[in-house]
Each structure stands twice: as C-alpha cells, then as structure tokens.
Amino acid sequence: MDFFFVITAICCIAICVQ
C-alpha cells in the first residue's frame, strides 16, 4: 500500500514536470 502511494506521488510529479 505504502509503495503504491509512493509510485502515485512520483507519477504525479513526473506529469507536473512534463
């Protein structure tokens, strides 16, 4: 669960940067 949350956060940041 925690790992999935981290992955989601990284994805969000990646989209924001893009």
N, C-alpha and C positions, 0 to 999 in steps of 0.2 A: 504494500500500500504506500509506504513512505517513498519507495523507489519510484513508483508510478508518479507520485506527486512531483518528485524532482524532475522526472522526464518532462512532465507537462510544463513545469516552470521554464525549463531550458527551451522547449519548443516555443513557448510564448515569447521569450526574449529573442529567439532567433527570428521569429516573424516580425517582431517590433523593429529589430535592427534592419531587416530586409525591407 
